[in-house]
Amino acid sequence: MSGTSLDGIDIVYVNFIPGKEWSFSIIAAQTFPYSIFWQKKLSKLHLTSKEIIHKENKLYTSFLAEIILQFIRMNNLFEIDAVCSHGHTLFHQPEKGYTFQLGNQKKLAELIGFKVVCDFRIQDIALGGQGAPLVPIGDLLLFDKYDACLNLGGFANSTKTIEDHLIAYDICAVNTVLNILAKKNKLKYDEGGRLAKKGSLIMPLLEKLQALDFYSKSPPKSLGIEWVEAEIYPILEQYQDQKTEDLLNTYTKHIGEKIGKTFKKDQEVLATGGGVKNNYLMKMIQENSLAKFIIPSEELVDFKEALIFGFLGVLRLRGEINCLASVTGSSSDHSSGLIFHP
């Protein structure tokens, strides 16, 4: 799993046990941080030509294969049914019927020598859906003891049941924006939200963020980096002379209000993703909500999304539904993902 925050590639070796209720155990897990070289390349690649993207897709696939094989060697893994890969999202424009993730190639299976399940989004887009979020089937079948699930990554997304229907959607941009703001102070990210906590609210900025059109739309709905660049960055540029801590404080409070009001009173919400480690952000979310946010083990916080994409692959190999129409808005539930053999 590679997320939009460009922190690295998450890999888990996980055992899934089918039954009346699914269970799982994470045997090994690791994040391979992106080098500055790859961070710069991936952050700008969507602005280049088709020819360059095609060339870089081959390079990224080879790089991904190297990382996977390194993980296998480091953990002395030998019993592998399949490698299930999300790839790295370069474009996500469901309104145009288009989504594209790097690394989703048959070449990956050939390079690593294992069956690969990948490209989980394109079929849903073809069926008229958003192609996202895809994690909800895992929330439903692996974490159903919670009233809702919240992921805080590059974007925040939630999964919850309303009148027996599973509803999931992207709420707002999180680390895609916070990390960009932190870079103004030459930081990779605002650790624990310390800078944001020191800052003061810029009310006009908050009001402009709150008024963004996306928030008035009903689900299904999803976000991509293109939306951040088109909608969020131009607003932030109007306040570029403001202190970084004030910008972080304001944007964090914006996130807190949008996420906090997503959940109902007394709901137990499983919260995972890198944003959970931002103490100030979690404080702002809790201050805006009457729900109870539960943070699990650090392993699950860091690797739940990678774990669930492994689960999506398992369901695909079994020919079972892994993509829900009630979540994405597609014409039907379906089993999504391409299967490549070495």
C-alpha positions as CSV (number, residue, x, y, z in Angstrom):
1,M,0.0,0.0,0.0
2,S,1.3,3.4,-1.0
3,G,-0.7,6.4,0.2
4,T,-1.0,10.0,-1.1
5,S,1.0,11.4,1.8
6,L,4.1,9.8,0.2
7,D,5.6,8.6,3.4
8,G,6.4,5.2,2.0
9,I,5.2,1.7,1.0
10,D,3.5,-0.4,3.7
11,I,3.8,-4.1,3.4
12,V,2.1,-6.8,5.6
13,Y,2.4,-10.5,5.7
14,V,-1.0,-11.6,6.9
15,N,-2.9,-14.8,7.4
16,F,-6.7,-14.7,6.8
17,I,-8.9,-17.4,8.2
18,P,-12.4,-17.7,6.6
19,G,-15.4,-18.9,8.6
20,K,-18.8,-17.6,9.7
21,E,-16.7,-14.6,10.7
22,W,-13.4,-13.8,9.2
23,S,-10.3,-13.5,11.4
24,F,-6.7,-12.5,10.7
25,S,-3.2,-12.4,12.1
26,I,-0.4,-10.0,11.1
27,I,2.8,-12.0,11.0
28,A,5.1,-9.3,9.7
29,A,4.7,-5.7,8.8
30,Q,7.0,-2.9,7.7
31,T,7.0,0.5,6.1
32,F,9.7,1.2,3.5
33,P,10.1,5.0,3.5
34,Y,10.3,6.7,0.1
35,S,13.7,8.3,-0.7
36,I,13.8,12.0,-1.5
37,F,14.3,11.0,-5.1
38,W,11.0,9.0,-5.2
39,Q,9.1,11.6,-3.1
40,K,10.0,14.3,-5.6
41,K,9.3,12.1,-8.6
42,L,5.9,10.9,-7.4
43,S,4.7,14.4,-6.2
44,K,5.2,15.9,-9.7
45,L,4.7,12.9,-12.1
46,H,1.0,13.6,-12.7
47,L,2.0,17.0,-14.2
48,T,4.1,15.3,-16.9
49,S,3.3,13.7,-20.3
50,K,1.8,10.3,-21.0
51,E,5.2,9.1,-22.4
52,I,7.1,10.0,-19.2
53,I,4.4,8.4,-17.1
54,H,4.5,5.2,-19.1
55,K,8.3,5.1,-18.7
56,E,8.2,5.9,-14.9
57,N,5.4,3.3,-14.4
58,K,7.9,0.6,-15.6
59,L,10.6,2.0,-13.2
60,Y,8.1,2.1,-10.3
61,T,7.0,-1.4,-10.9
62,S,10.6,-2.6,-10.8
63,F,11.2,-0.6,-7.6
64,L,8.0,-2.1,-6.1
65,A,9.2,-5.6,-7.0
66,E,12.6,-4.9,-5.3
67,I,10.9,-3.7,-2.1
68,I,8.5,-6.7,-2.0
69,L,11.4,-9.2,-2.5
70,Q,13.4,-7.4,0.2
71,F,10.5,-7.8,2.6
72,I,10.2,-11.5,1.8
73,R,13.9,-12.1,2.3
74,M,14.1,-10.1,5.5
75,N,11.2,-12.0,7.1
76,N,12.2,-15.4,5.6
77,L,8.8,-15.9,4.1
78,F,8.1,-19.0,2.0
79,E,4.3,-19.7,2.1
80,I,2.8,-17.0,-0.1
81,D,-0.6,-17.4,-1.8
82,A,-0.6,-14.0,-3.6
83,V,0.8,-10.5,-3.4
84,C,-2.1,-8.0,-3.3
85,S,-1.0,-4.5,-4.4
86,H,-2.8,-1.2,-4.3
87,G,-0.1,0.6,-6.3
88,H,0.4,4.3,-6.0
89,T,-2.4,6.6,-7.1
90,L,-1.4,9.1,-9.7
91,F,-4.8,10.1,-10.9
92,H,-8.3,9.7,-9.4
93,Q,-11.0,11.5,-11.4
94,P,-14.1,9.4,-11.1
95,E,-16.3,12.2,-12.5
96,K,-14.3,11.8,-15.7
97,G,-14.4,8.0,-15.5
98,Y,-10.7,7.7,-14.8
99,T,-8.4,6.4,-12.2
100,F,-4.7,5.3,-12.4
101,Q,-2.3,3.7,-10.0
102,L,1.4,3.1,-10.8
103,G,2.7,-0.5,-10.4
104,N,-0.4,-2.4,-11.4
105,Q,1.3,-4.4,-14.2
106,K,1.8,-8.0,-15.2
107,K,5.5,-7.3,-15.0
108,L,5.2,-7.1,-11.2
109,A,4.1,-10.8,-11.0
110,E,7.0,-11.8,-13.4
111,L,9.6,-9.9,-11.4
112,I,8.6,-11.3,-8.0
113,G,7.6,-14.8,-9.1
114,F,4.2,-14.8,-7.3
115,K,0.6,-14.4,-8.3
116,V,-0.4,-10.7,-8.1
117,V,-3.9,-9.2,-7.5
118,C,-4.0,-5.5,-8.2
119,D,-5.8,-2.6,-9.9
120,F,-8.8,-2.8,-7.6
121,R,-10.4,0.5,-8.7
122,I,-10.8,0.4,-12.5
123,Q,-13.7,-2.0,-12.6
124,D,-15.8,0.0,-10.2
125,I,-15.1,3.2,-12.3
126,A,-16.3,1.3,-15.4
127,L,-19.5,0.4,-13.5
128,G,-20.2,4.0,-12.9
129,G,-18.8,4.1,-9.3
130,Q,-16.3,6.3,-7.6
131,G,-13.6,3.6,-7.4
132,A,-13.3,4.5,-3.8
133,P,-13.3,4.0,-0.9
134,L,-12.5,0.3,-1.1
135,V,-11.6,-0.3,2.5
136,P,-15.3,-0.6,3.8
137,I,-15.6,-4.3,2.9
138,G,-12.8,-5.0,5.3
139,D,-14.3,-2.7,7.9
140,L,-17.6,-4.7,7.5
141,L,-16.1,-8.2,7.6
142,L,-13.1,-7.7,9.9
143,F,-14.0,-4.9,12.2
144,D,-17.8,-5.1,12.6
145,K,-17.7,-4.9,16.4
146,Y,-17.2,-1.1,16.0
147,D,-20.1,1.3,15.1
148,A,-17.8,3.0,12.5
149,C,-14.3,3.2,11.3
150,L,-12.2,6.2,10.6
151,N,-8.9,6.3,8.6
152,L,-6.7,9.4,8.9
153,G,-4.2,9.2,6.0
154,G,-3.6,11.5,3.1
155,F,-7.4,11.9,3.2
156,A,-9.9,11.0,6.0
157,N,-12.5,8.5,5.2
158,S,-15.2,6.9,7.2
159,T,-17.2,3.7,7.2
160,K,-20.5,3.4,9.0
161,T,-23.9,1.6,8.8
162,I,-27.0,3.7,8.3
163,E,-30.3,1.9,8.4
164,D,-28.6,-1.4,7.5
165,H,-26.8,0.1,4.6
166,L,-23.0,0.4,4.7
167,I,-22.0,4.0,3.8
168,A,-18.4,5.1,3.3
169,Y,-16.9,8.2,1.8
170,D,-13.9,10.6,1.9
171,I,-14.5,13.4,4.4
172,C,-11.6,15.8,3.8
173,A,-7.9,16.1,3.0
174,V,-5.6,15.5,6.0
175,N,-1.9,14.7,5.7
176,T,-1.8,15.7,2.0
177,V,-2.3,19.3,3.3
178,L,-0.7,19.2,6.8
179,N,2.5,17.8,5.4
180,I,2.8,20.5,2.7
181,L,2.3,23.1,5.4
182,A,4.9,21.5,7.6
183,K,7.4,21.7,4.8
184,K,7.3,25.5,5.0
185,N,9.3,25.0,8.2
186,K,11.5,22.3,6.5
187,L,9.7,19.5,8.4
188,K,8.5,16.2,6.8
189,Y,5.4,16.5,9.0
190,D,4.2,18.3,12.2
191,E,5.0,15.6,14.8
192,G,2.2,15.2,17.3
193,G,0.6,18.4,16.0
194,R,3.1,20.5,18.1
195,L,3.4,23.4,15.7
196,A,-0.4,23.4,15.1
197,K,-1.0,23.5,18.9
198,K,1.2,26.6,19.2
199,G,-0.6,28.5,16.4
200,S,-3.7,30.7,16.4
201,L,-6.9,30.4,14.3
202,I,-7.1,32.5,11.1
203,M,-10.9,32.9,11.0
204,P,-11.2,34.1,7.3
205,L,-9.2,31.1,6.2
206,L,-11.3,28.7,8.2
207,E,-14.5,30.1,6.7
208,K,-13.3,29.7,3.2
209,L,-12.3,26.1,3.8
210,Q,-15.6,25.3,5.5
211,A,-17.5,26.7,2.5
212,L,-15.9,24.3,-0.1
213,D,-18.5,22.8,-2.4
214,F,-17.4,19.2,-1.8
215,Y,-18.7,19.2,1.8
216,S,-22.3,19.9,0.7
217,K,-22.3,16.9,-1.6
218,S,-24.0,13.6,-0.5
219,P,-22.2,10.3,-0.6
220,P,-20.9,8.4,-2.6
221,K,-18.0,10.8,-3.0
222,S,-14.2,10.6,-3.0
223,L,-11.2,12.8,-3.2
224,G,-7.9,12.8,-5.1
225,I,-4.8,15.0,-5.0
226,E,-6.2,16.8,-8.0
227,W,-9.0,18.2,-5.8
228,V,-6.5,19.4,-3.2
229,E,-4.4,21.2,-5.8
230,A,-7.5,22.8,-7.4
231,E,-9.5,23.7,-4.3
232,I,-7.3,23.8,-1.2
233,Y,-3.9,25.1,-2.4
234,P,-5.3,28.3,-4.0
235,I,-7.0,29.2,-0.7
236,L,-3.9,28.6,1.3
237,E,-1.8,30.7,-1.1
238,Q,-4.0,33.7,-0.2
239,Y,-2.5,33.3,3.3
240,Q,1.1,32.4,2.5
241,D,2.4,35.3,4.5
242,Q,0.9,34.0,7.7
243,K,2.9,32.0,10.2
244,T,3.1,28.2,9.5
245,E,1.8,27.4,13.0
246,D,-1.3,29.5,12.4
247,L,-1.9,27.8,9.0
248,L,-1.5,24.4,10.6
249,N,-3.7,25.4,13.6
250,T,-6.5,26.6,11.3
251,Y,-6.4,23.6,8.9
252,T,-6.3,21.2,11.8
253,K,-9.4,22.8,13.4
254,H,-11.0,22.6,9.9
255,I,-10.3,18.8,9.9
256,G,-11.5,18.4,13.4
257,E,-14.8,20.0,12.7
258,K,-15.5,18.1,9.5
259,I,-14.6,14.7,11.0
260,G,-16.0,15.3,14.4
261,K,-19.5,16.0,13.1
262,T,-19.4,12.9,10.9
263,F,-20.2,10.5,13.8
264,K,-23.2,10.3,16.2
265,K,-23.3,10.5,20.0
266,D,-21.9,7.4,21.8
267,Q,-20.7,5.7,18.6
268,E,-17.6,3.7,19.0
269,V,-15.2,4.6,16.2
270,L,-12.1,2.7,15.4
271,A,-9.5,5.3,14.4
272,T,-6.4,4.3,12.4
273,G,-3.9,5.8,10.0
274,G,-0.9,8.1,10.5
275,G,-3.1,11.0,11.5
276,V,-4.0,9.2,14.7
277,K,-0.5,10.0,16.0
278,N,-1.2,13.7,15.6
279,N,-2.3,14.3,19.2
280,Y,-3.6,17.9,18.5
281,L,-5.6,16.7,15.5
282,M,-7.2,13.9,17.6
283,K,-8.0,16.5,20.3
284,M,-9.7,18.7,17.8
285,I,-11.8,15.8,16.4
286,Q,-12.9,14.8,19.9
287,E,-13.8,18.4,20.8
288,N,-16.2,18.4,17.8
289,S,-17.8,15.1,18.5
290,L,-19.9,13.1,21.0
291,A,-18.6,9.8,19.6
292,K,-15.9,7.7,21.3
293,F,-12.7,7.3,19.2
294,I,-10.8,4.1,19.9
295,I,-7.1,3.8,18.9
296,P,-5.9,0.2,18.6
297,S,-2.4,-1.2,18.6
298,E,0.3,0.7,16.8
299,E,0.6,-2.1,14.3
300,L,-3.1,-1.8,13.3
301,V,-2.9,2.0,13.3
302,D,-0.1,1.8,10.8
303,F,-1.0,-1.2,8.7
304,K,-4.8,-1.5,8.7
305,E,-5.1,-0.2,5.1
306,A,-2.5,-2.5,3.8
307,L,-4.1,-5.3,5.7
308,I,-7.4,-4.6,4.1
309,F,-6.0,-4.5,0.5
310,G,-4.6,-7.9,1.2
311,F,-8.1,-8.9,2.2
312,L,-9.6,-7.4,-1.0
313,G,-7.2,-9.6,-2.9
314,V,-8.3,-12.7,-1.0
315,L,-11.9,-12.0,-1.7
316,R,-11.1,-11.5,-5.4
317,L,-9.3,-14.8,-5.6
318,R,-12.3,-16.5,-4.0
319,G,-14.6,-14.7,-6.5
320,E,-16.4,-13.0,-3.6
321,I,-17.7,-9.4,-3.5
322,N,-15.1,-6.9,-2.4
323,C,-16.6,-3.7,-3.7
324,L,-20.0,-2.4,-2.5
325,A,-22.3,-0.4,-4.7
326,S,-23.8,1.4,-1.6
327,V,-20.3,2.8,-0.9
328,T,-19.0,3.7,-4.4
329,G,-22.2,4.3,-6.3
330,S,-21.5,1.7,-8.9
331,S,-24.3,-0.1,-10.7
332,S,-23.8,-3.3,-8.6
333,D,-21.7,-5.0,-6.0
334,H,-18.8,-6.8,-7.6
335,S,-15.5,-8.7,-7.2
336,S,-12.8,-6.3,-8.3
337,G,-9.1,-6.6,-9.2
338,L,-6.9,-7.9,-11.9
339,I,-5.1,-11.2,-11.4
340,F,-1.6,-11.7,-13.0
341,H,0.4,-14.9,-12.9
342,P,4.2,-15.0,-13.1
